Amino acid sequence: MPTSRIAIVGVGQVGAAAAYALILGSIASELLLVDKNGKPKDAVVATQAYTAVGQTDPEYVHRNISTVRTIIDGMMPLKSNAILLVVSSPVDLLTSLALQISQLPPSQVLGSGTYLDSIRLRGMLADRIGVAAKSIDAFVLGVQGESQVTAWSAATIGGVPINECLSKAALINCAEFSRECQHRSQSIMRAKGTTPFGIGSAVSSICSSIILDKGAIHPVSHFQPSFGCCFSLPVVLGKGGIQRKVQISLDFDEDVQITDSATALKRMIDQVHNG
Ligand SMILES: NC(=O)c1ccc[n+]([C@@H]2O[C@H](COP(=O)([O-])OP(=O)(O)OC[C@H]3O[C@@H](n4cnc5c(N)ncnc54)[C@H](O)[C@@H]3O)[C@@H](O)[C@H]2O)c1
């Protein structure tokens, strides 16, 4: 395996879970764990403090913005081939900010976005329908959190559109199902008080797709030129980061929901810049 280094910035619950998953998978030849006062310059997973999954109050958001700014400023100048993976919440806003501050090409700055939500969705569908999660192609897309969108119109099971292959008995209430998936983190938090293992293994999977040049298709947060901000749509991940975007056809309502939430996110980013 060629030399590959992953630096995890912020080794709290999420950083530690990501490190554990990366070590179990033997993903990188070097793993650098950096908490406050460290100075990595290579491939990076940025996580940081002030947690509470789903917490979006302005004070929390501003603290995370300022922490991400401090972290990336401290890493400058970054190596030209560094890849930034942002995990901290709100992930799309912070990924957009990381892209701007780092001045890396958009293909090298990504956020975990709705990747974990998509894995959860597939797992929940697999349980409900009784097929392997691997046989299901279904994505959660858009701005992660309250306005994320389940792309039901593009979901397939064994290559067959989901609403054509479900028997009447297995029919699901899509809106209810999406809501349950969206609030999975909160359910886990209520039950266990913490949710680091899911995101830790998602980080490991994204890193392995890049380092091992797998060409795997994942929904991750990345720059959308027509909106001027980052949110999740499917991409091919491999050597160098995002290799190309995957065109996905959504229905009118899904499209509108994504457009509305992306527009709101861009407005918020502009406020951050102006304030
Ligand atoms: N994207 C997702 O699906 C997802 C899931 C869970 C958590 N999160 C987010 O991940 C982030 C981290 O969560 P956590 O539970 O690990 O938090 P945590 O509080 O357990 O750990 C944060 C760590 O970051 C370190 N840190 C703070 N400022 C730093 C700096 N300037 N430089 C380096 N290290 C610094 C702290 O010392 C601490 O060790 C939060 O923003 C949380 O909302 C995202």
PDBQT file of the ligand as one rigid body, heavy atoms in Angstrom, charges set to zero:
ROOT
HETATM    1  N1  LIG A 301     -21.803  14.423  11.095  1.00  0.00    +0.000 N 
HETATM    2  C1  LIG A 301     -22.350  13.595  11.989  1.00  0.00    +0.000 C 
HETATM    3  O1  LIG A 301     -23.143  12.698  11.643  1.00  0.00    +0.000 OA
HETATM    4  C2  LIG A 301     -21.959  13.734  13.439  1.00  0.00    +0.000 A 
HETATM    5  C3  LIG A 301     -22.286  12.728  14.354  1.00  0.00    +0.000 A 
HETATM    6  C4  LIG A 301     -21.886  12.901  15.672  1.00  0.00    +0.000 A 
HETATM    7  C5  LIG A 301     -21.207  14.065  16.043  1.00  0.00    +0.000 A 
HETATM    8  N2  LIG A 301     -20.947  15.017  15.112  1.00  0.00    +0.000 N 
HETATM    9  C6  LIG A 301     -20.226  16.250  15.428  1.00  0.00    +0.000 C 
HETATM   10  O2  LIG A 301     -18.866  15.933  15.631  1.00  0.00    +0.000 OA
HETATM   11  C7  LIG A 301     -18.298  16.929  16.476  1.00  0.00    +0.000 C 
HETATM   12  C8  LIG A 301     -17.482  16.263  17.575  1.00  0.00    +0.000 C 
HETATM   13  O3  LIG A 301     -18.295  15.506  18.440  1.00  0.00    +0.000 OA
HETATM   14  P1  LIG A 301     -17.674  14.743  19.701  1.00  0.00    +0.000 P 
HETATM   15  O4  LIG A 301     -18.809  13.995  20.313  1.00  0.00    +0.000 OA
HETATM   16  O5  LIG A 301     -16.460  13.991  19.307  1.00  0.00    +0.000 OA
HETATM   17  O6  LIG A 301     -17.202  15.959  20.652  1.00  0.00    +0.000 OA
HETATM   18  P2  LIG A 301     -16.210  15.874  21.930  1.00  0.00    +0.000 P 
HETATM   19  O7  LIG A 301     -16.529  17.067  22.736  1.00  0.00    +0.000 OA
HETATM   20  O8  LIG A 301     -16.247  14.523  22.535  1.00  0.00    +0.000 OA
HETATM   21  O9  LIG A 301     -14.764  16.042  21.281  1.00  0.00    +0.000 OA
HETATM   22  C9  LIG A 301     -14.324  17.225  20.707  1.00  0.00    +0.000 C 
HETATM   23  C10 LIG A 301     -12.806  17.234  20.773  1.00  0.00    +0.000 C 
HETATM   24  O10 LIG A 301     -12.343  18.333  19.961  1.00  0.00    +0.000 OA
HETATM   25  C11 LIG A 301     -11.242  18.911  20.654  1.00  0.00    +0.000 C 
HETATM   26  N3  LIG A 301     -11.023  20.281  20.192  1.00  0.00    +0.000 N 
HETATM   27  C12 LIG A 301     -11.711  21.397  20.465  1.00  0.00    +0.000 A 
HETATM   28  N4  LIG A 301     -11.179  22.473  19.879  1.00  0.00    +0.000 NA
HETATM   29  C13 LIG A 301     -10.102  22.019  19.193  1.00  0.00    +0.000 A 
HETATM   30  C14 LIG A 301      -9.118  22.647  18.399  1.00  0.00    +0.000 A 
HETATM   31  N5  LIG A 301      -9.130  23.979  18.174  1.00  0.00    +0.000 N 
HETATM   32  N6  LIG A 301      -8.149  21.882  17.851  1.00  0.00    +0.000 NA
HETATM   33  C15 LIG A 301      -8.126  20.548  18.061  1.00  0.00    +0.000 A 
HETATM   34  N7  LIG A 301      -9.019  19.895  18.822  1.00  0.00    +0.000 NA
HETATM   35  C16 LIG A 301     -10.004  20.623  19.378  1.00  0.00    +0.000 A 
HETATM   36  C17 LIG A 301     -11.645  18.832  22.127  1.00  0.00    +0.000 C 
HETATM   37  O11 LIG A 301     -10.521  18.977  22.988  1.00  0.00    +0.000 OA
HETATM   38  C18 LIG A 301     -12.266  17.430  22.184  1.00  0.00    +0.000 C 
HETATM   39  O12 LIG A 301     -11.298  16.427  22.452  1.00  0.00    +0.000 OA
HETATM   40  C19 LIG A 301     -19.471  17.788  16.966  1.00  0.00    +0.000 C 
HETATM   41  O13 LIG A 301     -19.541  18.966  16.203  1.00  0.00    +0.000 OA
HETATM   42  C20 LIG A 301     -20.683  16.927  16.691  1.00  0.00    +0.000 C 
HETATM   43  O14 LIG A 301     -21.853  17.668  16.509  1.00  0.00    +0.000 OA
HETATM   44  C21 LIG A 301     -21.273  14.860  13.826  1.00  0.00    +0.000 A 
ENDROOT
TORSDOF 0
